Amino acid sequence: MPTLKNIWLVDDHVIIRNGLQELIEKLGPYKINRQYDNGRALLDGLSSLTPCDLIIMDMSMPEMTGEEVLQQFKERNITTPVLMLTLNEDENLVIRLFRLGARGYLKKNCNASQLKDAIGQILERGYYHNEFLSLSLQNNEVEAKKGKQEIILEQLTLREREFLKLVCHEKEYTYEQMADQMKVQHRTVDGYREAVFEKFGIKSKTGLVLFILKHNLFDVL
C-alpha cells in the first residue's frame, strides 16, 4: 500500500480549500491534514509536529502573499516543497517563484489531471513545470559514471554558459539586455537560446531557469 502523503492547503477562500481537499484526496494516497487562510497563519503553524510532504499555496492572499511566504521560507531555510496556484501568468513572476524555492506552479483553472500530475511530479521528482517533465537527461549507464552537472556542462559552449548565467540572474535581464551584457547582437543571443532549447528540450525562459535551478548549475556555469 502506498505511503500516505500529508498535504497542507493555503488559500483565503474556504470554498476553494474544501473543494481542493475533496479532489486531491481522490487523486492518490494524499491526506489534507491542515488548511490555512493566509501566509501568516501558515508560518505560525510551521512549528507544529504534524509532518508535511507538500504545501499547495495560493499566490494572492491577504496579510502575506505566496511570494512573500516563499521569501520567508528561503530566509529561514525551510525546504518543504511548495506548489503555487496563481491566475497570473507573467513569466517574470513565475521565474521569481522558482528562484525563491517553489517546486512548481499551476493556473487556478487547471483540471484534475494537471493537478494530479503536478503533485506526483513534485513528490516523486522534486519539481513540476508543464513543459519541464522529462528533459534529455535520464538515468542511464553514463550518468552512473558522471554527475548530471558534468553531462550538462559538456554539452554547453562557453558563450552558452554565459547566456544561462544571465538568464538566471536576479536582475531579471531581458534577452535584449543579455545581448548588451555579452556585447553581441540580439539575434546572436537568440541563437544561444535556441541551441540550449534544442539540446535539453526546453521551450521558454521559465523552463531555462527551472533547468538551471533543478541541476544546481548557477555556481558552476
Backbone as CSV, one residue per row, in Angstrom:
resi,resn,N_x,N_y,N_z,CA_x,CA_y,CA_z,C_x,C_y,C_z
1,MET,0.846,-1.190,0.000,0.000,0.000,0.000,0.886,1.246,0.000
2,PRO,0.622,2.212,-0.886,1.441,3.424,-0.952,1.394,4.200,0.355
3,THR,2.523,4.827,0.680,2.580,5.643,1.883,1.711,6.881,1.722
4,LEU,0.899,7.177,2.721,0.020,8.340,2.676,0.851,9.617,2.783
5,LYS,0.628,10.547,1.867,1.350,11.815,1.844,0.474,12.915,2.463
6,ASN,1.060,13.659,3.379,0.341,14.734,4.047,0.542,16.053,3.307
7,ILE,-0.564,16.726,3.007,-0.535,17.967,2.240,-1.260,19.063,3.015
8,TRP,-0.689,20.269,2.978,-1.332,21.433,3.585,-1.828,22.343,2.471
9,LEU,-2.999,22.950,2.664,-3.582,23.896,1.719,-3.572,25.301,2.310
10,VAL,-3.187,26.277,1.479,-3.168,27.672,1.920,-3.890,28.510,0.870
11,ASP,-5.070,29.011,1.214,-5.872,29.824,0.302,-6.871,30.597,1.144
12,ASP,-7.131,31.844,0.774,-8.014,32.653,1.600,-9.493,32.405,1.333
13,HIS,-9.819,31.501,0.419,-11.214,31.162,0.146,-11.521,29.747,0.640
14,VAL,-12.349,29.644,1.657,-12.617,28.347,2.273,-13.294,27.392,1.295
15,ILE,-14.126,27.908,0.394,-14.793,27.041,-0.581,-13.771,26.387,-1.502
16,ILE,-12.773,27.165,-1.915,-11.721,26.618,-2.781,-10.921,25.570,-2.030
17,ARG,-10.564,25.855,-0.787,-9.801,24.886,0.002,-10.568,23.579,0.167
18,ASN,-11.843,23.678,0.502,-12.633,22.468,0.703,-12.796,21.683,-0.592
19,GLY,-12.973,22.421,-1.697,-13.079,21.749,-2.990,-11.790,21.056,-3.370
20,LEU,-10.657,21.723,-3.120,-9.362,21.116,-3.403,-9.128,19.886,-2.531
21,GLN,-9.516,19.975,-1.271,-9.341,18.828,-0.380,-10.106,17.615,-0.903
22,GLU,-11.355,17.819,-1.257,-12.175,16.708,-1.766,-11.562,16.111,-3.022
23,LEU,-11.073,16.975,-3.914,-10.487,16.499,-5.168,-9.162,15.791,-4.937
24,ILE,-8.249,16.422,-4.200,-6.901,15.874,-4.017,-6.929,14.516,-3.335
25,GLU,-7.799,14.362,-2.358,-7.841,13.096,-1.631,-8.407,11.959,-2.480
26,LYS,-8.968,12.302,-3.657,-9.410,11.280,-4.610,-8.344,10.977,-5.665
27,LEU,-7.314,11.816,-5.746,-6.311,11.685,-6.805,-5.206,10.688,-6.485
28,GLY,-5.028,10.356,-5.228,-3.954,9.451,-4.851,-3.906,9.263,-3.351
29,PRO,-2.813,8.701,-2.838,-2.687,8.465,-1.390,-2.328,9.755,-0.655
30,TYR,-3.239,10.729,-0.720,-2.988,12.051,-0.162,-3.993,12.375,0.936
31,LYS,-3.523,13.051,1.966,-4.372,13.473,3.069,-4.152,14.956,3.336
32,ILE,-5.212,15.742,3.255,-5.128,17.152,3.606,-5.330,17.258,5.109
33,ASN,-4.261,17.466,5.843,-4.398,17.483,7.305,-4.251,18.871,7.914
34,ARG,-4.026,19.883,7.071,-4.016,21.252,7.566,-4.526,22.201,6.476
35,GLN,-5.285,23.214,6.874,-5.710,24.281,5.978,-5.437,25.620,6.644
36,TYR,-4.962,26.582,5.843,-4.701,27.931,6.340,-5.297,28.935,5.372
37,ASP,-5.760,30.082,5.927,-6.404,31.063,5.049,-5.489,32.213,4.646
38,ASN,-4.226,32.192,5.092,-3.256,33.182,4.620,-1.845,32.727,4.959
39,GLY,-0.872,33.414,4.362,0.518,33.023,4.539,1.023,33.186,5.958
40,ARG,0.547,34.217,6.645,0.982,34.433,8.023,0.557,33.273,8.919
41,ALA,-0.661,32.795,8.728,-1.140,31.663,9.521,-0.313,30.407,9.236
42,LEU,0.081,30.232,7.974,0.919,29.092,7.626,2.243,29.148,8.371
43,LEU,2.897,30.305,8.342,4.184,30.436,9.028,4.036,30.172,10.515
44,ASP,2.947,30.637,11.106,2.711,30.398,12.524,2.497,28.916,12.809
45,GLY,1.975,28.182,11.817,1.688,26.761,12.016,2.846,25.833,11.717
46,LEU,3.972,26.381,11.232,5.099,25.526,10.850,5.798,24.884,12.036
47,SER,5.552,25.405,13.232,6.170,24.812,14.415,5.476,23.529,14.845
48,SER,4.352,23.253,14.178,3.584,22.050,14.516,4.405,20.793,14.244
49,LEU,4.155,19.764,15.033,4.850,18.492,14.845,4.228,17.661,13.730
50,THR,3.082,18.111,13.195,2.432,17.381,12.119,3.307,17.402,10.876
51,PRO,3.710,16.252,10.350,4.586,16.237,9.172,3.849,16.721,7.930
52,CYS,4.588,17.325,7.022,4.006,17.844,5.788,4.914,17.474,4.621
53,ASP,4.359,16.818,3.603,5.134,16.426,2.432,5.051,17.452,1.313
54,LEU,3.986,18.257,1.309,3.783,19.236,0.249,2.834,20.326,0.731
55,ILE,3.132,21.567,0.359,2.230,22.689,0.616,1.706,23.179,-0.727
56,ILE,0.384,23.275,-0.852,-0.233,23.844,-2.054,-0.771,25.206,-1.654
57,MET,-0.248,26.261,-2.285,-0.498,27.614,-1.785,-0.929,28.571,-2.902
58,ASP,-1.916,29.373,-2.584,-2.379,30.413,-3.497,-1.355,31.548,-3.526
59,MET,-1.274,32.213,-4.657,-0.344,33.321,-4.798,-0.875,34.591,-4.142
60,SER,-2.142,34.932,-4.404,-2.723,36.191,-3.932,-3.548,35.962,-2.671
61,MET,-3.023,36.430,-1.536,-3.717,36.271,-0.257,-3.530,37.525,0.576
62,PRO,-4.459,37.801,1.488,-4.294,38.944,2.393,-3.195,38.666,3.412
63,GLU,-2.685,39.722,4.001,-1.667,39.679,5.058,-0.289,39.290,4.536
64,MET,-0.206,38.213,3.765,1.077,37.789,3.218,0.845,36.978,1.949
65,THR,1.409,37.413,0.841,1.217,36.713,-0.428,2.054,35.439,-0.476
66,GLY,1.762,34.613,-1.458,2.545,33.401,-1.643,4.004,33.696,-1.897
67,GLU,4.279,34.743,-2.668,5.670,35.124,-2.934,6.380,35.537,-1.654
68,GLU,5.692,36.278,-0.794,6.288,36.704,0.479,6.536,35.507,1.398
69,VAL,5.646,34.518,1.350,5.860,33.297,2.146,7.110,32.580,1.669
70,LEU,7.268,32.460,0.351,8.459,31.797,-0.189,9.733,32.533,0.219
71,GLN,9.672,33.858,0.247,10.834,34.631,0.692,11.172,34.301,2.145
72,GLN,10.148,34.163,2.980,10.366,33.784,4.374,10.934,32.368,4.476
73,PHE,10.422,31.474,3.649,10.951,30.107,3.630,12.439,30.127,3.301
74,LYS,12.806,30.913,2.307,14.207,30.972,1.884,15.087,31.514,2.992
75,GLU,14.627,32.575,3.656,15.406,33.186,4.732,15.531,32.260,5.933
76,ARG,14.515,31.434,6.169,14.524,30.529,7.318,15.038,29.134,6.966
77,ASN,15.434,28.954,5.709,15.944,27.659,5.229,14.912,26.545,5.406
78,ILE,13.649,26.864,5.109,12.573,25.873,5.145,12.486,25.222,3.766
79,THR,12.590,23.919,3.715,12.695,23.222,2.430,11.462,22.410,2.048
80,THR,10.363,22.560,2.781,9.140,21.837,2.427,8.719,22.213,1.006
81,PRO,8.473,21.256,0.120,8.086,21.569,-1.258,6.792,22.368,-1.322
82,VAL,6.758,23.353,-2.230,5.579,24.205,-2.390,5.132,24.204,-3.849
83,LEU,3.835,23.934,-4.054,3.202,24.072,-5.367,2.354,25.326,-5.327
84,MET,2.653,26.283,-6.204,1.940,27.557,-6.209,0.753,27.508,-7.167
85,LEU,-0.351,28.093,-6.742,-1.526,28.258,-7.590,-1.698,29.748,-7.875
86,THR,-1.842,30.111,-9.142,-1.931,31.524,-9.484,-2.734,31.750,-10.747
87,LEU,-3.368,32.903,-10.826,-4.037,33.322,-12.053,-3.106,34.159,-12.905
88,ASN,-1.978,34.554,-12.334,-1.017,35.419,-13.015,-0.035,34.563,-13.813
89,GLU,0.024,34.777,-15.121,0.927,34.007,-15.972,2.164,34.797,-16.377
90,ASP,2.400,35.932,-15.697,3.575,36.731,-16.017,4.844,35.898,-15.841
91,GLU,5.640,35.821,-16.898,6.816,34.955,-16.881,7.816,35.357,-15.802
92,ASN,8.024,36.663,-15.617,8.980,37.102,-14.605,8.528,36.725,-13.202
93,LEU,7.214,36.774,-12.961,6.699,36.350,-11.656,6.962,34.873,-11.436
94,VAL,6.650,34.060,-12.433,6.851,32.621,-12.296,8.330,32.311,-12.052
95,ILE,9.211,33.012,-12.763,10.647,32.801,-12.574,11.059,33.179,-11.151
96,ARG,10.519,34.292,-10.642,10.833,34.684,-9.262,10.383,33.614,-8.273
97,LEU,9.219,33.022,-8.509,8.717,31.977,-7.610,9.679,30.790,-7.572
98,PHE,10.178,30.387,-8.743,11.124,29.281,-8.780,12.443,29.654,-8.114
99,ARG,12.891,30.893,-8.327,14.132,31.330,-7.686,14.004,31.307,-6.164
100,LEU,12.809,31.610,-5.669,12.577,31.627,-4.224,12.364,30.235,-3.646
101,GLY,12.288,29.228,-4.501,12.205,27.862,-3.996,10.940,27.103,-4.319
102,ALA,9.993,27.723,-5.024,8.794,26.975,-5.417,9.200,25.767,-6.251
103,ARG,8.499,24.674,-6.082,8.811,23.462,-6.841,7.923,23.305,-8.068
104,GLY,6.897,24.152,-8.170,6.026,24.085,-9.331,4.947,25.133,-9.230
105,TYR,4.242,25.370,-10.340,3.112,26.280,-10.305,2.044,25.787,-11.263
106,LEU,0.800,26.131,-10.947,-0.346,25.780,-11.790,-1.283,26.967,-11.857
107,LYS,-1.953,27.115,-12.980,-3.028,28.099,-13.061,-4.192,27.591,-12.210
108,LYS,-4.918,28.489,-11.592,-6.005,28.087,-10.700,-7.164,27.446,-11.447
109,ASN,-7.195,27.609,-12.764,-8.256,26.959,-13.538,-7.779,25.657,-14.174
110,CYS,-6.720,25.062,-13.612,-6.220,23.789,-14.142,-7.249,22.688,-13.925
111,ASN,-7.097,21.588,-14.660,-8.016,20.466,-14.487,-7.430,19.438,-13.515
112,ALA,-8.223,18.440,-13.183,-7.814,17.443,-12.189,-6.577,16.668,-12.637
113,SER,-6.491,16.376,-13.939,-5.345,15.637,-14.456,-4.049,16.419,-14.270
114,GLN,-4.086,17.727,-14.535,-2.895,18.562,-14.366,-2.503,18.660,-12.902
115,LEU,-3.492,18.777,-12.023,-3.204,18.839,-10.592,-2.576,17.538,-10.102
116,LYS,-3.134,16.430,-10.537,-2.583,15.121,-10.152,-1.144,14.978,-10.637
117,ASP,-0.901,15.397,-11.880,0.435,15.302,-12.461,1.415,16.165,-11.672
118,ALA,1.002,17.390,-11.334,1.884,18.308,-10.612,2.250,17.760,-9.236
119,ILE,1.263,17.276,-8.503,1.529,16.726,-7.177,2.474,15.534,-7.276
120,GLY,2.185,14.638,-8.217,3.016,13.447,-8.382,4.438,13.787,-8.776
121,GLN,4.601,14.726,-9.723,5.938,15.100,-10.184,6.768,15.695,-9.042
122,ILE,6.151,16.566,-8.246,6.904,17.197,-7.162,7.287,16.168,-6.103
123,LEU,6.361,15.314,-5.717,6.642,14.327,-4.681,7.645,13.269,-5.137
124,GLU,7.622,12.938,-6.442,8.486,11.875,-6.941,9.810,12.391,-7.509
125,ARG,9.785,13.562,-8.182,10.978,14.046,-8.872,11.501,15.375,-8.355
126,GLY,10.721,16.037,-7.511,11.204,17.265,-6.914,10.690,18.545,-7.521
127,TYR,10.309,18.511,-8.819,9.846,19.721,-9.496,8.713,19.391,-10.450
128,TYR,7.911,20.426,-10.738,6.912,20.309,-11.799,6.871,21.606,-12.581
129,HIS,6.878,21.465,-13.898,6.578,22.575,-14.800,5.929,21.945,-16.007
130,ASN,4.881,22.569,-16.529,4.100,21.911,-17.577,4.905,21.594,-18.832
131,GLU,6.041,22.244,-19.033,6.887,21.881,-20.167,8.153,21.160,-19.709
132,PHE,8.291,21.003,-18.412,9.535,20.500,-17.840,9.282,19.140,-17.202
133,LEU,8.876,18.192,-18.006,8.519,16.876,-17.466,9.636,15.857,-17.629
134,SER,10.264,15.847,-18.792,11.341,14.873,-19.000,12.347,15.461,-19.970
135,LEU,13.326,16.169,-19.425,14.375,16.718,-20.259,15.250,15.568,-20.758
136,SER,16.241,15.894,-21.552,17.022,14.850,-22.209,17.830,14.007,-21.240
137,LEU,17.990,14.491,-19.994,18.795,13.730,-19.047,17.939,12.728,-18.283
138,GLN,18.207,11.463,-18.466,17.521,10.391,-17.760,18.582,9.481,-17.147
139,ASN,18.178,8.664,-16.176,19.129,7.736,-15.577,19.580,6.723,-16.610
140,ASN,20.878,6.575,-16.755,21.446,5.605,-17.696,22.845,5.256,-17.244
141,GLU,23.530,4.421,-18.004,24.850,3.970,-17.599,25.860,5.108,-17.576
142,VAL,25.669,6.073,-18.466,26.589,7.202,-18.486,26.456,8.009,-17.207
143,GLU,25.215,8.256,-16.795,25.000,9.037,-15.584,25.496,8.303,-14.349
144,ALA,25.576,6.977,-14.419,26.082,6.222,-13.291,27.562,6.537,-13.065
145,LYS,28.245,6.965,-14.139,29.673,7.251,-14.055,29.949,8.746,-13.930
146,LYS,29.051,9.557,-14.415,29.242,11.004,-14.385,28.043,11.673,-13.733
147,GLY,28.288,12.782,-13.064,27.197,13.536,-12.491,26.431,14.271,-13.573
148,LYS,25.166,14.589,-13.268,24.339,15.304,-14.241,24.949,16.645,-14.613
149,GLN,25.514,17.335,-13.622,26.118,18.630,-13.918,27.198,18.496,-14.985
150,GLU,28.046,17.505,-14.829,29.143,17.320,-15.776,28.614,17.020,-17.175
151,ILE,27.568,16.208,-17.249,26.988,15.870,-18.547,26.428,17.120,-19.220
152,ILE,25.747,17.952,-18.440,25.175,19.184,-18.981,26.272,20.123,-19.455
153,LEU,27.266,20.337,-18.608,28.319,21.285,-18.939,29.091,20.862,-20.184
154,GLU,29.244,19.568,-20.384,29.945,19.081,-21.569,29.227,19.459,-22.859
155,GLN,27.914,19.668,-22.765,27.116,19.981,-23.950,27.000,21.482,-24.223
156,LEU,27.563,22.304,-23.349,27.428,23.748,-23.469,28.731,24.405,-23.899
157,THR,28.637,25.364,-24.801,29.796,26.180,-25.143,29.997,27.218,-24.040
158,LEU,31.147,27.883,-24.044,31.410,28.909,-23.038,30.408,30.041,-23.128
159,ARG,30.040,30.433,-24.357,29.083,31.516,-24.517,27.682,31.098,-24.086
160,GLU,27.325,29.836,-24.301,26.032,29.337,-23.840,25.982,29.316,-22.313
161,ARG,27.101,28.996,-21.679,27.153,29.041,-20.213,26.954,30.469,-19.718
162,GLU,27.613,31.418,-20.379,27.463,32.820,-20.008,26.013,33.272,-20.179
163,PHE,25.399,32.831,-21.260,24.000,33.154,-21.516,23.105,32.613,-20.400
164,LEU,23.307,31.357,-20.004,22.484,30.750,-18.953,22.679,31.460,-17.618
165,LYS,23.883,31.910,-17.342,24.148,32.648,-16.105,23.310,33.916,-16.064
166,LEU,23.202,34.592,-17.212,22.414,35.819,-17.282,20.915,35.532,-17.205
167,VAL,20.484,34.415,-17.770,19.073,34.036,-17.726,18.587,33.915,-16.293
168,CYS,19.437,33.378,-15.430,19.032,33.116,-14.048,19.423,34.238,-13.099
169,HIS,19.965,35.327,-13.632,20.423,36.419,-12.777,19.252,37.083,-12.069
170,GLU,19.487,37.510,-10.828,18.420,38.121,-10.038,17.939,39.452,-10.601
171,LYS,18.698,40.056,-11.495,18.275,41.316,-12.108,17.218,41.121,-13.196
172,GLU,16.898,39.864,-13.501,15.826,39.548,-14.452,16.048,40.226,-15.809
173,TYR,17.220,40.000,-16.382,17.544,40.602,-17.666,16.587,40.135,-18.761
174,THR,16.226,41.049,-19.655,15.537,40.651,-20.880,16.581,40.103,-21.840
175,TYR,16.137,39.478,-22.922,17.096,38.970,-23.896,17.896,40.113,-24.523
176,GLU,17.259,41.276,-24.719,17.965,42.437,-25.261,19.067,42.892,-24.313
177,GLN,18.781,42.903,-23.012,19.780,43.303,-22.024,20.906,42.275,-21.931
178,MET,20.571,40.995,-22.110,21.614,39.971,-22.134,22.571,40.207,-23.293
179,ALA,22.030,40.588,-24.431,22.877,40.878,-25.595,23.832,42.024,-25.270
180,ASP,23.337,43.052,-24.595,24.198,44.161,-24.204,25.292,43.693,-23.246
181,GLN,24.920,42.871,-22.284,25.892,42.371,-21.313,26.976,41.521,-21.990
182,MET,26.577,40.765,-22.990,27.510,39.870,-23.683,28.205,40.563,-24.853
183,LYS,27.776,41.816,-25.146,28.347,42.607,-26.243,28.209,41.881,-27.591
184,VAL,26.998,41.385,-27.820,26.687,40.720,-29.092,25.344,41.245,-29.590
185,GLN,24.988,40.892,-30.809,23.699,41.266,-31.371,22.582,40.450,-30.728
186,HIS,21.377,41.030,-30.726,20.227,40.327,-30.161,20.025,38.980,-30.843
187,ARG,20.199,38.913,-32.146,19.979,37.651,-32.861,21.005,36.577,-32.449
188,THR,22.182,37.034,-31.985,23.179,36.070,-31.503,22.697,35.412,-30.213
189,VAL,22.104,36.212,-29.325,21.523,35.661,-28.096,20.375,34.727,-28.440
190,ASP,19.588,35.093,-29.442,18.514,34.199,-29.891,19.090,32.852,-30.298
191,GLY,20.255,32.882,-30.928,20.905,31.638,-31.336,21.324,30.798,-30.147
192,TYR,21.881,31.442,-29.118,22.250,30.706,-27.907,21.016,30.069,-27.282
193,ARG,19.939,30.859,-27.219,18.694,30.367,-26.608,18.168,29.153,-27.361
194,GLU,18.082,29.258,-28.677,17.536,28.152,-29.466,18.409,26.913,-29.362
195,ALA,19.726,27.103,-29.284,20.633,25.958,-29.164,20.406,25.221,-27.855
196,VAL,20.251,25.983,-26.756,20.027,25.352,-25.452,18.647,24.707,-25.409
197,PHE,17.646,25.395,-25.983,16.313,24.804,-26.046,16.368,23.430,-26.710
198,GLU,17.059,23.370,-27.839,17.107,22.119,-28.606,17.870,21.028,-27.863
199,LYS,18.969,21.389,-27.223,19.799,20.392,-26.538,19.074,19.727,-25.367
200,PHE,18.236,20.508,-24.672,17.653,19.994,-23.432,16.131,19.943,-23.431
201,GLY,15.509,20.147,-24.583,14.065,20.010,-24.671,13.299,21.068,-23.906
202,ILE,13.805,22.297,-23.893,13.180,23.391,-23.148,12.466,24.314,-24.131
203,LYS,11.394,24.978,-23.661,10.584,25.779,-24.576,10.436,27.243,-24.171
204,SER,10.899,27.626,-22.977,10.674,29.001,-22.531,11.767,29.441,-21.572
205,LYS,11.790,30.746,-21.292,12.739,31.287,-20.329,12.485,30.699,-18.941
206,THR,11.212,30.519,-18.607,10.879,29.899,-17.324,11.473,28.499,-17.234
207,GLY,11.347,27.741,-18.322,11.920,26.400,-18.351,13.425,26.413,-18.189
208,LEU,14.088,27.419,-18.780,15.536,27.546,-18.639,15.928,27.771,-17.179
209,VAL,15.221,28.692,-16.521,15.534,28.982,-15.122,15.335,27.742,-14.264
210,LEU,14.237,27.038,-14.466,13.983,25.832,-13.684,15.039,24.770,-13.954
211,PHE,15.474,24.660,-15.202,16.532,23.712,-15.565,17.809,24.016,-14.783
212,ILE,18.178,25.306,-14.730,19.381,25.719,-14.010,19.244,25.430,-12.521
213,LEU,18.088,25.769,-11.945,17.878,25.551,-10.521,17.829,24.072,-10.168
214,LYS,17.128,23.298,-10.978,16.961,21.870,-10.686,18.303,21.153,-10.619
215,HIS,19.224,21.563,-11.509,20.518,20.879,-11.566,21.634,21.664,-10.880
216,ASN,21.243,22.689,-10.085,22.220,23.458,-9.306,23.390,23.941,-10.164
217,LEU,23.063,24.550,-11.297,24.081,24.938,-12.258,24.637,26.335,-12.060
218,PHE,23.922,27.202,-11.367,24.280,28.619,-11.370,25.731,28.853,-10.936
219,ASP,26.197,28.160,-9.917,27.538,28.404,-9.392,28.642,27.678,-10.164
220,VAL,28.249,26.847,-11.140,29.276,26.112,-11.897,29.330,26.513,-13.349
221,LEU,28.433,27.418,-13.767,28.435,27.850,-15.156,29.652,28.732,-15.459
